[in-house]
Amino acid sequence: MKVVIVSDTWHPQGNDVVKTLTEVTRWLEKQGHQVIIIQPDQFKTVPCPTYPSVRLAIFPSRKVARQLRAIRPDAIHIATEGPLGIAARKYCLDYGLNFTSSYHTRLPEHISSQTGIPVKWLYRWVRNFHSRASNTLVATYPMRNRLLVEGFRSMKVWERGVDRRLFYPRNENLLNEERPVALFMGRVSAEKNIEDFLKLDIPVKKRVMGDGPDRVRLEKRYPEVHFVGFKQGEELARYLAASDVFVFPSKTDTFGISLIEALACGVPVAAYPVAGPVDIVKQNVTGVLDKNLGRAVMAALELNREDCSKSVSRYRWESCAQQFLDSLEPVRQPSRQKRREYAGAYSI
């Protein structure tokens, strides 16, 4: 099968969307499928206004249309609601092609917190974006149920995975410092709500692993916090496993792959009782969810690390990729008349 995935975020970004699509692509290709990624590096781009390291394609509709016409995929998946996703959606609707989509981030809540636009207005737009998809994929059953209340339809659960060859309990004291150590891992940016962690007045050593647009500012503002920078692979897993508690302050993620990676390493989680953590963490067993984040951190330190590691054994990338494959819908090729119209309108 020839599958096109359209995503407004791709390497070198290291977010959950990129990680998920990379793992799914690797698995599908091992199974003999051909996967083509339509992503920002193939277009003229501009920096995202609030996150300059993220590049957004400008006026991509004609090129996206030409790409899809040339590829003639068997299935199309639109992973994001950005300029490329919008262009691919328009092409599919114009020519009567099936497509699937995915919902990765609580976009309405995040945009509303940054702009003041009412959440209900933003949900109306996001719901409309996904409304014509044959299937819209979400990470958990609770998130599926929440979106059904918001009027979404044709929802399917698309769970995530963790590489147990990399993320597992380790005994080494890599950090070589006073304990306990509380770690944040992820993009150092406003949507991760990281300052709620950094400003906590609690007796722990705070560590931040990752990079992002707010790193320089936050390093100056919180000199007592150790920012270790961007890590990956074996080094990332070692830093994670050497921590005593994993702090997840985000209030807008729908899942958080870092949560299951931390738990796989035997590290308990401290987070707010919001979507993502509530779908993964077993309260007072593998983590503590509390509106008071500092209280959650201190309580999580008392939990059993073995319980944490065992709790995420079902999350496998092979299962994630199979769920993705099962959700795809065959593309109906446009009629001969539509192909003739398209060729005339978008001739190269």
C-alpha positions in Angstrom: 0.0 0.0 0.0 1.2 3.5 -0.8 0.4 5.8 2.1 0.8 9.6 2.2 1.1 11.3 5.6 0.7 15.1 5.7 2.2 16.8 8.7 3.0 20.4 9.5 5.7 19.2 11.9 8.6 17.0 11.1 12.3 16.5 11.9 14.3 18.1 13.3 11.4 18.8 15.7 11.3 16.1 18.4 7.7 16.4 19.6 5.2 13.5 20.1 3.7 13.9 16.7 7.0 13.5 14.9 8.1 10.6 17.2 4.8 8.8 16.6 4.8 9.3 12.8 8.5 8.2 12.6 7.9 5.0 14.5 4.7 4.2 12.5 6.5 4.9 9.2 9.4 2.6 10.2 7.0 -0.2 11.1 4.9 0.2 7.9 8.0 0.2 5.7 9.2 -3.0 7.4 5.9 -4.6 6.4 6.4 -3.7 2.8 4.3 -0.5 2.6 5.5 2.7 0.9 5.1 5.8 3.1 5.5 9.3 1.7 5.7 12.3 4.1 4.5 15.7 2.9 6.2 18.1 5.4 7.4 21.7 5.7 10.9 21.3 4.4 9.4 20.7 0.9 7.9 24.2 0.9 8.7 27.9 1.4 8.2 28.5 5.1 8.0 31.3 7.6 8.6 31.0 11.4 5.6 30.4 13.5 4.8 33.7 15.3 5.2 32.4 18.8 7.7 29.6 18.1 10.3 30.7 15.5 11.9 27.2 15.5 8.7 25.8 14.0 8.4 26.5 10.3 5.0 26.9 8.6 4.5 26.4 4.9 3.1 29.5 3.1 0.5 29.2 0.3 1.1 25.4 -0.1 -2.2 24.4 -1.7 -1.1 24.2 -5.4 2.1 22.3 -4.6 0.3 19.9 -2.2 -2.2 19.2 -4.9 0.5 18.5 -7.5 2.3 16.2 -5.1 -0.9 14.2 -4.3 -1.8 14.0 -8.0 1.7 12.7 -8.8 1.9 10.2 -6.0 -1.6 8.7 -6.5 -1.7 7.2 -3.0 -3.8 4.4 -1.8 -4.5 6.2 1.4 -4.1 9.7 2.8 -3.6 10.6 6.4 -3.7 14.3 7.6 -1.8 14.4 10.9 -2.1 18.1 11.7 -4.4 21.1 11.4 -1.8 23.5 10.0 -1.3 25.0 6.5 -0.3 21.6 4.9 -3.1 19.8 6.6 -5.6 22.4 5.4 -4.3 22.2 1.9 -4.5 18.4 1.8 -8.0 18.4 3.3 -9.1 20.9 0.6 -7.7 18.7 -2.2 -9.4 15.6 -0.8 -12.8 17.4 -0.5 -12.5 19.0 -4.0 -11.9 15.6 -5.7 -14.0 13.3 -3.5 -11.1 11.4 -1.9 -11.2 9.7 1.4 -8.8 10.7 4.1 -8.2 10.1 7.8 -7.0 12.6 10.4 -5.5 12.7 13.9 -6.0 14.9 16.9 -2.8 15.2 18.9 -3.1 18.3 21.0 -5.9 20.1 22.8 -5.5 22.9 20.4 -8.5 25.0 21.4 -7.4 25.2 25.0 -3.9 26.1 24.1 -4.8 28.8 21.5 -7.4 30.2 23.9 -4.8 30.5 26.7 -2.5 32.4 24.4 -5.0 34.6 22.6 -8.1 34.8 24.7 -10.3 33.5 21.9 -13.2 31.6 23.4 -12.6 27.8 23.5 -16.0 27.0 22.1 -15.2 29.1 19.0 -12.0 27.2 18.5 -13.6 23.8 19.0 -16.1 24.7 16.3 -13.2 25.2 13.8 -11.3 22.1 14.9 -14.4 20.0 14.8 -15.2 21.2 11.3 -11.6 20.4 10.2 -12.0 16.8 11.2 -15.7 16.4 10.4 -15.1 15.1 6.8 -12.4 12.6 7.7 -13.4 8.9 7.4 -11.8 8.3 10.8 -10.2 10.7 13.3 -7.6 9.1 15.5 -7.1 10.0 19.2 -4.6 8.6 21.7 -7.0 7.3 24.4 -10.6 6.3 25.0 -11.3 9.1 27.5 -10.1 11.6 25.0 -12.4 10.0 22.4 -15.3 10.4 24.8 -14.4 14.0 25.5 -14.4 14.9 21.8 -17.6 13.0 21.1 -19.2 15.4 23.7 -17.8 18.3 21.6 -19.6 16.9 18.5 -16.7 15.0 16.8 -17.6 11.8 15.0 -16.0 8.7 13.5 -13.4 8.6 16.3 -10.9 5.7 16.6 -8.3 5.1 19.4 -4.7 5.2 18.2 -2.5 4.3 21.2 1.2 5.1 21.5 4.2 3.0 22.1 7.4 2.8 24.1 10.7 1.1 23.1 11.4 -1.3 26.0 14.8 -2.0 24.7 15.7 1.6 25.5 13.4 2.6 28.4 13.7 0.3 31.4 14.8 0.6 35.0 18.5 1.2 35.6 20.5 1.5 38.8 23.2 3.9 37.8 23.4 7.3 39.4 24.1 9.2 36.2 23.2 12.6 37.8 25.8 12.2 40.6 24.2 14.7 42.9 21.9 15.2 45.9 18.6 13.4 45.9 15.8 13.5 45.2 15.9 14.7 41.5 12.7 15.9 39.8 12.9 15.9 36.0 11.0 17.7 33.2 11.6 16.3 29.8 10.2 17.9 26.6 10.0 21.1 24.6 10.9 24.1 26.7 8.1 26.4 25.6 5.0 28.0 26.9 2.4 25.3 25.9 4.2 22.8 28.2 3.5 25.0 31.2 7.0 24.4 32.4 7.2 27.4 34.8 4.6 25.7 37.1 7.4 23.2 37.8 10.3 25.6 37.9 8.8 27.9 40.5 7.9 25.2 43.0 9.4 25.8 46.4 10.0 22.2 47.4 13.2 20.3 48.6 14.1 18.6 45.3 16.8 19.1 42.7 15.1 20.3 39.5 16.4 19.2 36.1 15.1 20.1 32.6 16.0 17.9 29.6 15.1 19.4 26.3 15.3 22.6 24.3 13.0 25.2 22.9 12.2 28.9 22.5 12.0 29.7 26.2 15.2 28.0 27.3 17.5 31.0 27.5 14.9 33.1 29.3 14.1 30.4 31.8 17.8 29.6 32.5 18.4 33.2 33.5 15.2 33.4 35.6 15.8 30.1 37.4 19.6 29.8 37.9 19.2 27.0 40.5 17.7 24.7 37.9 20.0 22.5 35.9 19.1 22.7 32.1 20.9 19.7 30.6 19.8 20.4 27.0 18.5 18.2 24.3 19.2 14.5 24.6 18.2 11.5 22.6 18.5 7.7 22.4 20.6 6.0 25.1 21.7 9.2 26.8 18.1 10.4 27.1 16.9 7.1 28.6 19.8 7.1 31.1 18.9 10.6 32.3 15.3 9.7 32.6 15.9 6.4 34.5 18.3 8.2 36.9 15.5 10.6 38.1 13.3 10.1 41.2 10.2 11.7 39.9 9.0 12.8 36.4 7.1 16.1 36.4 4.6 16.7 33.7 3.1 20.2 34.1 1.3 20.4 30.7 -2.5 21.0 30.8 -3.1 20.7 27.0 -1.4 17.4 25.8 -3.8 14.6 24.8 -1.3 11.9 25.8 2.4 12.6 26.4 4.7 9.8 25.2 7.2 11.0 27.8 4.8 9.8 30.5 5.0 6.2 29.4 8.7 6.4 28.8 9.3 7.6 32.3 7.0 4.9 33.8 8.8 2.3 31.7 12.0 3.4 33.4 10.4 3.0 36.8 10.0 6.7 37.4 6.7 7.8 39.1 4.9 10.8 37.6 3.7 14.0 39.2 1.1 15.9 37.1 -2.1 17.8 37.1 -5.4 15.8 37.0 -6.0 16.6 33.3 -6.4 14.8 30.0 -3.2 12.8 29.3 -2.0 12.1 32.8 -5.5 10.9 34.0 -5.6 8.5 31.1 -2.2 6.9 31.9 -1.4 7.3 35.5 -2.9 5.1 38.2 -3.4 7.4 41.1 -1.1 6.8 44.1 0.3 3.7 42.4 2.3 4.9 39.4 2.0 8.6 40.0 0.2 11.4 41.8 -2.2 13.8 40.1 -3.0 16.9 42.1 -4.0 20.5 41.5 -1.2 21.3 43.8 1.8 20.3 41.7 4.3 20.5 44.5 2.3 18.2 46.7 2.1 15.8 43.8 5.9 15.8 43.4 6.6 15.0 47.0 3.9 12.3 47.2 5.1 10.6 44.0 8.6 10.2 45.5 7.1 7.5 47.9 5.8 5.2 45.2 7.1 1.9 44.1 9.3 2.0 40.9 8.6 -1.6 40.0 4.8 -0.9 39.8 5.5 2.0 37.5 7.6 -0.1 35.1 5.0 -2.9 34.9 2.1 -0.5 34.3 3.0 0.4 30.7 3.9 -3.1 29.3 1.0 -2.9 26.9 2.2 0.1 25.0 4.1 -1.1 21.9 5.0 0.7 18.7 4.0 -2.4 16.7 0.4 -2.2 18.1 0.4 1.6 17.5 1.3 1.1 13.8 -1.2 -1.7 13.3 -4.0 0.5 14.7 -3.0 3.2 12.3 -2.9 0.8 9.4 -6.3 -0.6 10.3 -7.9 2.9 10.5 -6.9 3.9 6.9 -9.5 4.2 4.2 -8.8 3.5 0.5 -8.7 6.6 -1.6 -11.4 6.8 -4.2 -9.8 8.0 -7.4 -11.5 11.1 -8.9 -13.7 10.7 -11.9 -12.2 11.1 -15.4 -13.9 14.6 -15.7 -12.5 15.6 -12.3 -9.0 14.5 -13.4 -9.3 16.5 -16.6 -10.4 19.6 -14.7 -7.6 19.2 -12.2 -4.9 18.7 -14.9 -6.1 21.9 -16.6 -6.1 23.9 -13.4 -2.8 22.7 -12.0 -0.8 21.9 -15.0 3.0 22.0 -14.3 
